[in-house]
Amino acid sequence: MFDRENLIQGVAPRAPQYFNIGPVYGSLLPADIDGDMAPPDGSPGYFFAAYDGGGTDYMDIWETSINWDTPANSTCGIGTNDPNSSVTLTSFSTSGGIDQPGTTNDLDSLSPRLMFRAAYRNFDDHESVLLSHTVGNPAGMRWYEIRNPGGTPVLYQEGTYSPDADERWMGAVSMDGSGNIAMGYSISGDVTSPSIRATGRLAGDPLGTMTFSELEIATGAGHQNPSYGANRWGDYSTMSIDPSDDCTFWYTQEYITTTGQFIWKTRIAAFKFNECVTGSIFSDGFESSDTSAWSFSGP
């Protein structure tokens, strides 16, 4: 943990604080706030990790409180930094390598590591956190909405988006101010070069489902050649909400346009749901097949 308060004031930061949670978890993902409503007073910082329990799988949650004046009073989890709480998940299997056309070189799925971001939002009547990671073979995007993270956490909904034989991985998920959810990801397969797509759902849609038709953001060509370390992809993408309207999603991801080593390109897409309460800046919105409804930049 770093002393953000002093850093943004240009003051010498106090010593970083460190918690050893042991070797069981490959990484923890911190909650990242969306929207203009702060967490309730006294809320801790939240960290999450998906854990394959060998039959029963969990989302573990750590509550973190930092005391910069008296570091010995800082806490992360309970006991010897164990998670404060866990939510039982539908069992998942770890994904293998990601197929590409024209090569036997698979890309790293990073399954089941949680993908950036853990998008937190306070709706006043409830708190919500969205998380995602890659599961299964072929790889698909598993996503979760957890509510009441600081009390008795509830798995409000979960789903796995894997509509066909192509592999979807390295995703990111976020929620707008109306509770609508968008999820973007990389996609690849035996005949599909690494590309970028997205899907989504409205707040009132059946729980656990992504109901919008998949949208192609950038179409790839070729594949990443095998070489030392060339199976890495990314490593991460991000789905963020524009604070100017709390409706516009900004999604950043990579794709490939030819065959080679580490030659991916970046695409940035912006969109919003017509159903978001502040209205749509794009007349056709996310539902349209007309890609003029999207704003792109990048090589």
C-alpha positions as CSV (number, residue, x, y, z in Angstrom):
1,M,0.0,0.0,0.0
2,F,1.3,3.4,-1.0
3,D,0.7,6.8,0.7
4,R,-1.6,8.3,-2.0
5,E,-2.5,11.3,0.2
6,N,1.0,12.6,0.5
7,L,2.0,11.6,-3.1
8,I,-0.7,13.8,-4.7
9,Q,0.2,16.7,-2.5
10,G,3.9,16.4,-3.5
11,V,4.9,15.6,0.1
12,A,7.4,12.9,1.0
13,P,5.3,9.7,1.3
14,R,5.2,7.6,4.4
15,A,6.7,4.1,4.2
16,P,4.6,1.6,2.1
17,Q,2.7,-1.0,4.1
18,Y,2.8,-4.7,3.2
19,F,0.7,-7.7,4.1
20,N,1.8,-11.3,3.5
21,I,-1.2,-13.4,2.5
22,G,0.8,-16.5,1.8
23,P,1.4,-18.5,-1.4
24,V,-2.1,-19.7,-2.1
25,Y,-3.2,-16.7,-4.1
26,G,-1.5,-15.7,-7.4
27,S,-2.9,-12.1,-7.1
28,L,-5.5,-10.0,-5.4
29,L,-7.6,-7.4,-7.3
30,P,-8.5,-4.1,-5.5
31,A,-11.9,-2.6,-5.8
32,D,-12.0,0.5,-8.1
33,I,-14.8,3.0,-7.7
34,D,-17.2,4.0,-10.4
35,G,-19.9,6.7,-10.1
36,D,-20.1,9.8,-8.0
37,M,-21.4,8.2,-4.8
38,A,-18.6,7.4,-2.3
39,P,-18.7,4.2,-0.2
40,P,-20.4,4.5,3.1
41,D,-18.4,6.2,5.8
42,G,-15.9,3.9,7.5
43,S,-15.8,1.4,4.6
44,P,-12.6,-0.5,4.2
45,G,-10.8,-1.1,1.0
46,Y,-11.7,-4.4,-0.6
47,F,-9.5,-7.0,-2.3
48,F,-10.7,-10.0,-4.2
49,A,-9.4,-13.3,-5.4
50,A,-11.1,-16.3,-7.2
51,Y,-10.0,-19.5,-5.6
52,D,-10.3,-23.0,-7.0
53,G,-11.1,-25.1,-3.9
54,G,-10.8,-28.4,-5.6
55,G,-14.5,-29.1,-5.8
56,T,-16.0,-26.0,-4.2
57,D,-14.9,-22.6,-5.7
58,Y,-14.9,-19.3,-3.8
59,M,-14.5,-15.6,-4.2
60,D,-12.5,-14.5,-1.2
61,I,-12.7,-10.9,0.1
62,W,-10.2,-9.1,2.2
63,E,-11.2,-5.9,4.0
64,T,-8.2,-3.5,4.4
65,S,-7.8,-0.6,6.7
66,I,-4.6,1.5,6.7
67,N,-3.4,3.6,9.6
68,W,-0.6,5.7,8.2
69,D,0.2,7.2,11.6
70,T,0.3,3.9,13.5
71,P,1.1,1.2,10.9
72,A,0.8,-1.5,13.6
73,N,-2.9,-0.8,13.7
74,S,-3.4,-1.4,10.0
75,T,-5.3,-4.6,9.1
76,C,-5.8,-6.7,6.0
77,G,-8.3,-9.5,6.4
78,I,-8.5,-11.4,9.7
79,G,-6.1,-13.7,11.6
80,T,-2.9,-14.1,9.7
81,N,-4.3,-12.0,6.8
82,D,-6.9,-14.5,5.9
83,P,-9.9,-13.3,3.9
84,N,-12.8,-11.7,5.9
85,S,-15.4,-13.5,3.9
86,S,-16.0,-15.8,1.0
87,V,-18.7,-16.3,-1.5
88,T,-19.4,-19.7,-3.0
89,L,-19.2,-19.7,-6.8
90,T,-20.5,-22.1,-9.4
91,S,-17.6,-24.5,-10.0
92,F,-15.2,-23.6,-12.8
93,S,-12.4,-25.3,-14.6
94,T,-9.1,-23.6,-15.4
95,S,-8.6,-22.8,-19.1
96,G,-5.7,-24.2,-21.1
97,G,-3.9,-22.3,-23.9
98,I,-5.9,-20.1,-26.3
99,D,-6.0,-21.4,-29.9
100,Q,-4.9,-19.3,-32.9
101,P,-5.3,-20.0,-36.6
102,G,-2.3,-21.3,-38.6
103,T,-0.1,-22.3,-35.6
104,T,0.1,-24.7,-32.7
105,N,1.4,-21.9,-30.5
106,D,-1.3,-21.2,-27.9
107,L,-1.7,-17.9,-26.1
108,D,-1.7,-17.7,-22.3
109,S,-5.2,-17.6,-20.8
110,L,-4.1,-16.4,-17.4
111,S,-7.0,-18.5,-16.1
112,P,-8.4,-18.2,-13.4
113,R,-6.7,-14.9,-12.4
114,L,-9.2,-12.1,-11.9
115,M,-9.1,-9.5,-14.7
116,F,-8.8,-5.7,-14.2
117,R,-11.0,-4.1,-12.9
118,A,-13.0,-5.0,-9.8
119,A,-15.6,-2.3,-10.5
120,Y,-17.3,-1.0,-7.3
121,R,-20.4,1.1,-7.4
122,N,-22.5,2.5,-4.5
123,F,-26.3,2.8,-5.4
124,D,-27.2,4.0,-1.9
125,D,-29.6,1.1,-1.4
126,H,-26.9,-1.4,-2.2
127,E,-23.2,-1.7,-3.0
128,S,-22.2,-3.7,-6.1
129,V,-18.8,-5.1,-7.3
130,L,-18.3,-6.6,-10.8
131,L,-15.5,-9.1,-11.4
132,S,-14.5,-11.4,-14.3
133,H,-12.0,-14.1,-15.2
134,T,-11.4,-16.8,-17.9
135,V,-12.7,-20.3,-17.4
136,G,-13.3,-23.6,-19.3
137,N,-12.2,-25.1,-22.6
138,P,-12.9,-23.5,-25.0
139,A,-12.2,-20.5,-22.8
140,G,-15.1,-18.3,-21.9
141,M,-15.6,-15.2,-19.8
142,R,-17.0,-15.8,-16.3
143,W,-18.4,-12.7,-14.6
144,Y,-19.9,-12.0,-11.2
145,E,-21.9,-9.3,-9.4
146,I,-21.3,-9.4,-5.6
147,R,-23.4,-7.2,-3.4
148,N,-22.9,-6.1,0.2
149,P,-19.1,-6.8,0.2
150,G,-18.5,-5.4,3.7
151,G,-21.4,-7.2,5.4
152,T,-22.5,-10.7,4.5
153,P,-21.5,-10.7,0.8
154,V,-24.2,-12.0,-1.6
155,L,-23.5,-13.4,-5.1
156,Y,-26.3,-11.5,-6.8
157,Q,-25.6,-13.0,-10.2
158,E,-23.0,-14.8,-12.2
159,G,-22.6,-16.1,-15.8
160,T,-20.2,-17.6,-18.3
161,Y,-20.2,-16.1,-21.8
162,S,-19.1,-18.8,-24.2
163,P,-21.6,-18.9,-27.1
164,D,-19.5,-20.9,-29.6
165,A,-16.3,-22.8,-30.1
166,D,-14.1,-19.7,-30.2
167,E,-12.2,-18.8,-27.1
168,R,-12.8,-15.6,-25.2
169,W,-10.4,-14.4,-22.6
170,M,-8.6,-11.4,-21.1
171,G,-11.9,-9.6,-20.5
172,A,-13.0,-6.6,-18.5
173,V,-16.5,-5.7,-17.2
174,S,-18.1,-2.6,-15.8
175,M,-21.5,-1.1,-14.9
176,D,-23.1,2.3,-15.8
177,G,-25.1,4.5,-13.5
178,S,-28.3,2.8,-14.5
179,G,-27.0,-0.7,-13.7
180,N,-26.4,-1.8,-17.2
181,I,-23.3,-4.0,-17.7
182,A,-20.8,-4.1,-20.6
183,M,-18.1,-6.8,-21.0
184,G,-15.3,-6.7,-23.6
185,Y,-12.6,-9.4,-24.3
186,S,-10.2,-10.9,-26.7
187,I,-11.4,-13.7,-29.0
188,S,-9.4,-16.2,-31.0
189,G,-9.8,-19.7,-32.3
190,D,-8.9,-22.2,-35.0
191,V,-10.1,-19.9,-37.8
192,T,-10.4,-16.6,-35.8
193,S,-7.4,-14.4,-35.4
194,P,-7.0,-12.6,-32.1
195,S,-9.7,-9.9,-32.3
196,I,-11.8,-7.7,-30.0
197,R,-15.5,-8.1,-29.2
198,A,-18.0,-7.0,-26.6
199,T,-21.4,-7.9,-25.3
200,G,-23.7,-6.5,-22.5
201,R,-26.9,-6.6,-20.6
202,L,-29.5,-4.2,-19.3
203,A,-30.2,-3.9,-15.6
204,G,-33.7,-5.5,-15.9
205,D,-32.5,-8.5,-18.1
206,P,-32.7,-12.1,-16.6
207,L,-29.9,-12.5,-14.1
208,G,-26.7,-14.2,-15.1
209,T,-27.1,-13.5,-18.9
210,M,-25.5,-11.3,-21.4
211,T,-28.4,-10.5,-23.7
212,F,-26.9,-8.2,-26.4
213,S,-25.6,-9.6,-29.6
214,E,-21.8,-9.8,-29.8
215,L,-20.2,-6.8,-31.4
216,E,-17.0,-6.9,-33.4
217,I,-14.8,-4.0,-32.3
218,A,-11.7,-4.9,-34.2
219,T,-11.1,-7.8,-36.5
220,G,-7.7,-9.5,-36.4
221,A,-5.6,-11.1,-39.1
222,G,-2.7,-13.6,-38.7
223,H,-1.3,-14.9,-35.4
224,Q,1.4,-14.4,-32.9
225,N,4.4,-16.5,-33.8
226,P,5.9,-19.0,-31.3
227,S,9.0,-17.8,-29.6
228,Y,10.3,-17.5,-26.1
229,G,7.6,-15.8,-24.1
230,A,5.4,-15.1,-27.2
231,N,2.4,-16.8,-25.6
232,R,1.7,-13.8,-23.5
233,W,-1.2,-11.7,-24.6
234,G,-1.8,-8.3,-23.0
235,D,-1.6,-8.6,-20.2
236,Y,-4.8,-6.8,-19.4
237,S,-7.7,-4.8,-20.9
238,T,-9.9,-2.3,-19.2
239,M,-13.6,-1.2,-19.3
240,S,-14.1,2.2,-17.7
241,I,-17.0,4.6,-17.2
242,D,-16.7,8.2,-18.3
243,P,-17.4,10.4,-15.2
244,S,-18.9,13.2,-17.4
245,D,-22.1,11.3,-17.9
246,D,-21.8,8.0,-15.9
247,C,-23.1,6.2,-19.1
248,T,-20.3,6.1,-21.6
249,F,-18.1,3.0,-21.5
250,W,-14.5,3.2,-22.7
251,Y,-12.9,-0.1,-23.6
252,T,-9.2,-0.6,-24.4
253,Q,-7.9,-3.9,-25.8
254,E,-5.4,-5.3,-28.2
255,Y,-5.7,-7.3,-31.5
256,I,-3.3,-8.5,-34.2
257,T,-3.2,-7.5,-37.9
258,T,-0.5,-9.8,-39.3
259,T,1.7,-12.7,-38.3
260,G,4.8,-12.0,-36.2
261,Q,6.1,-11.7,-32.7
262,F,4.8,-9.1,-30.2
263,I,3.2,-7.0,-33.0
264,W,-0.3,-6.4,-31.6
265,K,-2.1,-3.1,-31.9
266,T,-4.4,-1.3,-29.6
267,R,-8.0,-0.3,-30.2
268,I,-10.1,2.0,-28.0
269,A,-13.9,1.9,-28.3
270,A,-16.5,4.2,-26.7
271,F,-20.2,3.4,-26.4
272,K,-23.2,3.7,-24.2
273,F,-26.6,2.0,-23.9
274,N,-29.6,3.9,-25.1
275,E,-31.3,2.9,-22.0
276,C,-28.9,4.7,-19.7
277,V,-30.9,7.4,-18.0
278,T,-28.7,10.4,-19.1
279,G,-29.3,9.5,-22.8
280,S,-27.1,8.4,-25.6
281,I,-24.4,10.5,-27.4
282,F,-24.6,8.0,-30.3
283,S,-27.9,7.9,-32.1
284,D,-27.7,4.2,-32.8
285,G,-26.3,3.1,-29.4
286,F,-24.8,-0.3,-28.5
287,E,-27.7,-2.2,-30.1
288,S,-26.9,-1.1,-33.6
289,S,-24.9,-3.1,-36.1
290,D,-23.8,0.3,-37.5
291,T,-20.3,0.7,-36.2
292,S,-20.5,4.5,-36.8
293,A,-22.2,4.3,-33.4
294,W,-18.7,3.7,-32.0
295,S,-15.7,6.0,-31.6
296,F,-12.3,4.4,-32.3
297,S,-8.8,5.6,-32.0
298,G,-5.4,4.0,-32.1
299,P,-3.2,2.3,-34.8
